Amino acid sequence: MKVDDQLIGIYDADATVIGEVSYWIGARLGIRHCSLCDVTHGLIAEKASWRHCREDLPLPFITFHRNDMPNDVRAVVGDALPTIVMRRNGVVTILLSSHEIESVKGIPVKLVRLISERLGA
């Protein structure tokens, strides 16, 4: 594993105060949804179960929002959010689509298992 090898999750939400509040209110009203947010966050903060499960991944896992993702990730992902990509040897590839993330139903251990299966780990 190279130092820059990593998994990157991109939320279907903006990383601004207005974006966070807008998403939180919209999610409570049922008009906004991000399946990756469902896995990693509870009502307010990151889930402890996600922090614990994330340690079992074979590569470091970092996250960005749709408005702050790196340009090399944006070039591959476009508007297909949320998604999880892998950056290995400087090359970004899609690892899991929004549909695949949705299939874990917000359960961190299921997402980690799906990622590990996809990576052959």
Backbone as CSV, one residue per row, in Angstrom:
resi,resn,N_x,N_y,N_z,CA_x,CA_y,CA_z,C_x,C_y,C_z
1,MET,0.837,-1.178,0.000,0.000,0.000,0.000,0.883,1.241,0.000
2,LYS,0.627,2.125,-0.947,1.336,3.400,-0.991,0.701,4.372,-0.011
3,VAL,1.441,5.383,0.349,0.972,6.366,1.318,-0.303,7.062,0.843
4,ASP,-0.440,7.306,-0.452,-1.618,8.029,-0.936,-2.785,7.116,-1.295
5,ASP,-2.667,5.809,-1.097,-3.781,4.902,-1.360,-4.855,5.116,-0.303
6,GLN,-6.092,5.325,-0.741,-7.163,5.600,0.207,-8.532,5.361,-0.409
7,LEU,-9.499,5.220,0.460,-10.898,5.184,0.086,-11.466,6.562,0.383
8,ILE,-12.328,7.038,-0.505,-12.891,8.377,-0.344,-14.398,8.286,-0.510
9,GLY,-15.109,8.704,0.532,-16.561,8.784,0.461,-16.970,10.216,0.180
10,ILE,-17.923,10.380,-0.744,-18.406,11.721,-1.064,-19.887,11.791,-0.716
11,TYR,-20.206,12.692,0.215,-21.588,12.891,0.646,-22.372,13.695,-0.387
12,ASP,-23.663,13.437,-0.453,-24.564,14.223,-1.280,-25.119,15.370,-0.431
13,ALA,-24.202,16.220,0.014,-24.519,17.373,0.859,-23.355,18.348,0.750
14,ASP,-23.608,19.600,1.108,-22.574,20.624,1.031,-21.898,20.843,2.381
15,ALA,-20.611,21.144,2.347,-19.812,21.379,3.555,-19.783,22.854,3.890
16,THR,-20.936,23.403,4.154,-21.043,24.776,4.640,-22.040,24.748,5.797
17,VAL,-22.054,25.768,6.597,-23.020,25.807,7.695,-24.437,25.759,7.129
18,ILE,-24.695,26.551,6.110,-26.022,26.556,5.491,-26.321,25.196,4.872
19,GLY,-25.334,24.596,4.221,-25.514,23.278,3.615,-25.821,22.209,4.644
20,GLU,-25.091,22.238,5.754,-25.303,21.245,6.821,-26.688,21.409,7.450
21,VAL,-27.059,22.638,7.762,-28.367,22.890,8.375,-29.479,22.544,7.396
22,SER,-29.310,22.923,6.142,-30.299,22.620,5.110,-30.487,21.109,4.956
23,TYR,-29.370,20.386,4.938,-29.465,18.930,4.818,-30.152,18.343,6.045
24,TRP,-29.776,18.789,7.241,-30.332,18.246,8.477,-31.848,18.444,8.513
25,ILE,-32.296,19.649,8.192,-33.732,19.935,8.189,-34.418,19.122,7.094
26,GLY,-33.841,19.118,5.905,-34.428,18.371,4.792,-34.525,16.881,5.070
27,ALA,-33.509,16.326,5.735,-33.526,14.900,6.073,-34.638,14.612,7.077
28,ARG,-34.846,15.505,8.046,-35.906,15.307,9.039,-37.284,15.407,8.400
29,LEU,-37.401,16.250,7.379,-38.692,16.415,6.691,-38.904,15.392,5.577
30,GLY,-37.880,14.590,5.310,-37.998,13.566,4.270,-37.821,14.080,2.853
31,ILE,-37.221,15.259,2.700,-37.027,15.808,1.357,-35.568,15.791,0.911
32,ARG,-34.651,15.390,1.803,-33.226,15.237,1.475,-32.772,13.888,1.990
33,HIS,-31.872,13.256,1.243,-31.383,11.947,1.676,-29.990,11.703,1.109
34,CYS,-29.110,11.188,1.950,-27.775,10.769,1.528,-27.496,9.451,2.233
35,SER,-27.441,8.371,1.480,-27.253,7.053,2.086,-25.894,6.920,2.775
36,LEU,-24.874,7.651,2.318,-23.581,7.600,2.999,-23.675,8.325,4.348
37,CYS,-24.406,9.423,4.404,-24.638,10.114,5.678,-25.335,9.180,6.663
38,ASP,-26.290,8.386,6.167,-27.011,7.446,7.026,-26.068,6.435,7.667
39,VAL,-25.026,6.052,6.964,-24.064,5.082,7.486,-23.136,5.726,8.513
40,THR,-22.665,6.915,8.207,-21.590,7.502,9.017,-22.059,8.417,10.143
41,HIS,-23.270,8.949,10.052,-23.719,9.942,11.028,-25.082,9.610,11.625
42,GLY,-25.239,9.999,12.878,-26.531,9.950,13.548,-27.213,11.293,13.358
43,LEU,-28.048,11.671,14.306,-28.772,12.943,14.193,-27.854,14.154,14.165
44,ILE,-26.762,14.099,14.923,-25.890,15.268,15.049,-24.445,14.970,14.649
45,ALA,-23.905,13.891,15.133,-22.468,13.643,14.989,-22.191,12.284,14.338
46,GLU,-20.917,12.045,14.087,-20.478,10.779,13.525,-20.835,9.639,14.483
47,LYS,-21.304,8.533,13.916,-21.665,7.368,14.721,-20.410,6.691,15.275
48,ALA,-20.451,6.338,16.552,-19.351,5.586,17.159,-19.188,4.243,16.462
49,SER,-20.295,3.635,16.046,-20.221,2.338,15.355,-19.485,2.472,14.026
50,TRP,-19.635,3.602,13.349,-18.903,3.832,12.102,-17.405,3.995,12.387
51,ARG,-17.061,4.795,13.391,-15.647,4.980,13.740,-14.991,3.637,14.047
52,HIS,-15.688,2.790,14.767,-15.149,1.479,15.129,-14.998,0.592,13.887
53,CYS,-16.022,0.502,13.062,-15.987,-0.353,11.867,-14.957,0.119,10.851
54,ARG,-14.819,1.426,10.725,-13.893,2.010,9.744,-12.463,1.519,9.971
55,GLU,-12.126,1.219,11.203,-10.784,0.724,11.527,-10.483,-0.619,10.878
56,ASP,-11.519,-1.362,10.499,-11.330,-2.676,9.879,-11.090,-2.608,8.371
57,LEU,-11.184,-1.432,7.792,-10.958,-1.299,6.353,-9.475,-1.448,6.024
58,PRO,-9.168,-2.024,4.852,-7.770,-2.236,4.479,-7.043,-0.971,4.019
59,LEU,-7.791,0.106,3.771,-7.201,1.387,3.365,-7.809,2.495,4.220
60,PRO,-7.101,3.591,4.403,-7.689,4.731,5.120,-8.935,5.224,4.398
61,PHE,-9.933,5.648,5.154,-11.198,6.144,4.602,-11.369,7.596,5.007
62,ILE,-11.489,8.478,4.014,-11.729,9.896,4.282,-13.002,10.306,3.561
63,THR,-13.564,11.421,3.956,-14.803,11.882,3.331,-14.695,13.334,2.886
64,PHE,-15.498,13.638,1.884,-15.672,15.000,1.393,-17.156,15.195,1.115
65,HIS,-17.527,16.439,0.913,-18.880,16.782,0.499,-18.844,17.133,-0.980
66,ARG,-20.002,17.237,-1.591,-20.032,17.486,-3.042,-19.356,18.796,-3.428
67,ASN,-19.314,19.783,-2.525,-18.710,21.066,-2.878,-17.242,21.190,-2.482
68,ASP,-16.664,20.153,-1.853,-15.257,20.279,-1.475,-14.403,19.070,-1.881
69,MET,-14.952,18.215,-2.733,-14.168,17.049,-3.156,-13.019,17.478,-4.064
70,PRO,-11.910,16.748,-4.021,-10.763,17.069,-4.875,-11.132,16.979,-6.360
71,ASN,-10.441,17.747,-7.170,-10.738,17.789,-8.606,-10.587,16.442,-9.295
72,ASP,-9.586,15.629,-8.899,-9.425,14.330,-9.556,-10.591,13.407,-9.238
73,VAL,-11.177,13.555,-8.065,-12.360,12.763,-7.699,-13.568,13.275,-8.468
74,ARG,-13.744,14.595,-8.519,-14.872,15.194,-9.234,-14.882,14.774,-10.708
75,ALA,-13.701,14.677,-11.309,-13.611,14.296,-12.727,-14.142,12.887,-12.966
76,VAL,-14.026,12.019,-11.983,-14.496,10.637,-12.123,-15.960,10.505,-11.696
77,VAL,-16.332,11.194,-10.629,-17.644,11.035,-10.010,-18.722,11.883,-10.678
78,GLY,-18.393,13.108,-11.032,-19.410,14.009,-11.559,-20.471,14.284,-10.507
79,ASP,-21.737,14.089,-10.887,-22.853,14.337,-9.980,-23.450,13.052,-9.411
80,ALA,-22.813,11.917,-9.625,-23.325,10.626,-9.145,-23.003,10.459,-7.666
81,LEU,-23.846,11.033,-6.820,-23.585,11.063,-5.383,-24.747,10.468,-4.602
82,PRO,-24.464,9.965,-3.416,-23.152,9.748,-2.819,-22.428,8.611,-3.531
83,THR,-21.152,8.535,-3.316,-20.355,7.454,-3.893,-19.111,7.238,-3.046
84,ILE,-18.492,6.102,-3.257,-17.206,5.812,-2.632,-16.238,5.459,-3.746
85,VAL,-15.098,6.121,-3.746,-14.066,5.865,-4.742,-12.811,5.362,-4.051
86,MET,-11.931,4.808,-4.855,-10.629,4.400,-4.356,-9.584,5.168,-5.140
87,ARG,-8.630,5.740,-4.415,-7.484,6.368,-5.058,-6.292,5.456,-4.760
88,ARG,-5.768,4.853,-5.820,-4.625,3.951,-5.665,-3.602,4.306,-6.731
89,ASN,-2.366,4.508,-6.290,-1.287,4.902,-7.204,-1.658,6.138,-8.004
90,GLY,-2.417,7.057,-7.374,-2.799,8.305,-8.015,-3.972,8.212,-8.971
91,VAL,-4.560,7.020,-9.136,-5.687,6.824,-10.050,-6.973,6.662,-9.240
92,VAL,-8.003,7.414,-9.596,-9.284,7.367,-8.898,-10.254,6.507,-9.700
93,THR,-10.870,5.534,-9.012,-11.894,4.692,-9.636,-13.089,4.581,-8.696
94,ILE,-14.270,4.458,-9.269,-15.476,4.289,-8.462,-15.476,2.891,-7.871
95,LEU,-15.701,2.825,-6.568,-15.757,1.551,-5.874,-17.202,1.144,-5.605
96,LEU,-18.019,2.066,-5.097,-19.427,1.786,-4.800,-20.309,2.932,-5.275
97,SER,-21.391,2.593,-5.929,-22.364,3.580,-6.402,-23.339,3.947,-5.281
98,SER,-24.140,4.948,-5.521,-25.139,5.345,-4.526,-26.121,4.205,-4.261
99,HIS,-26.485,3.469,-5.289,-27.395,2.328,-5.119,-26.773,1.272,-4.210
100,GLU,-25.493,1.001,-4.395,-24.813,0.011,-3.561,-24.685,0.486,-2.112
101,ILE,-24.426,1.769,-1.928,-24.358,2.319,-0.568,-25.732,2.241,0.076
102,GLU,-26.759,2.563,-0.664,-28.139,2.492,-0.170,-28.488,1.080,0.298
103,SER,-27.934,0.077,-0.359,-28.273,-1.317,-0.044,-27.853,-1.752,1.355
104,VAL,-26.947,-1.018,2.008,-26.519,-1.403,3.356,-27.453,-0.851,4.432
105,LYS,-28.435,-0.054,4.038,-29.483,0.436,4.934,-28.952,1.177,6.166
106,GLY,-27.855,1.925,5.988,-27.322,2.743,7.077,-26.526,1.988,8.131
107,ILE,-26.195,0.734,7.856,-25.505,-0.097,8.847,-24.005,-0.128,8.542
108,PRO,-23.197,0.488,9.406,-21.762,0.599,9.146,-21.060,-0.728,8.861
109,VAL,-21.322,-1.751,9.643,-20.631,-3.027,9.444,-20.940,-3.612,8.062
110,LYS,-22.143,-3.377,7.562,-22.487,-3.868,6.226,-21.714,-3.106,5.146
111,LEU,-21.524,-1.811,5.336,-20.757,-1.046,4.365,-19.304,-1.502,4.352
112,VAL,-18.730,-1.688,5.520,-17.341,-2.147,5.598,-17.192,-3.508,4.948
113,ARG,-18.146,-4.386,5.180,-18.110,-5.716,4.560,-18.191,-5.609,3.038
114,LEU,-19.064,-4.762,2.533,-19.223,-4.571,1.085,-17.941,-4.004,0.469
115,ILE,-17.344,-3.022,1.115,-16.088,-2.445,0.627,-14.994,-3.503,0.606
116,SER,-14.872,-4.248,1.685,-13.838,-5.291,1.773,-14.028,-6.353,0.709
117,GLU,-15.271,-6.741,0.463,-15.562,-7.719,-0.596,-15.146,-7.168,-1.953
118,ARG,-15.482,-5.921,-2.197,-15.150,-5.289,-3.486,-13.639,-5.203,-3.692
119,LEU,-12.917,-4.991,-2.596,-11.460,-4.897,-2.673,-10.781,-6.259,-2.661
120,GLY,-11.569,-7.308,-2.405,-10.984,-8.647,-2.331,-10.164,-8.841,-1.075
121,ALA,-10.478,-8.062,-0.046,-9.698,-8.137,1.213,-10.312,-9.124,2.182
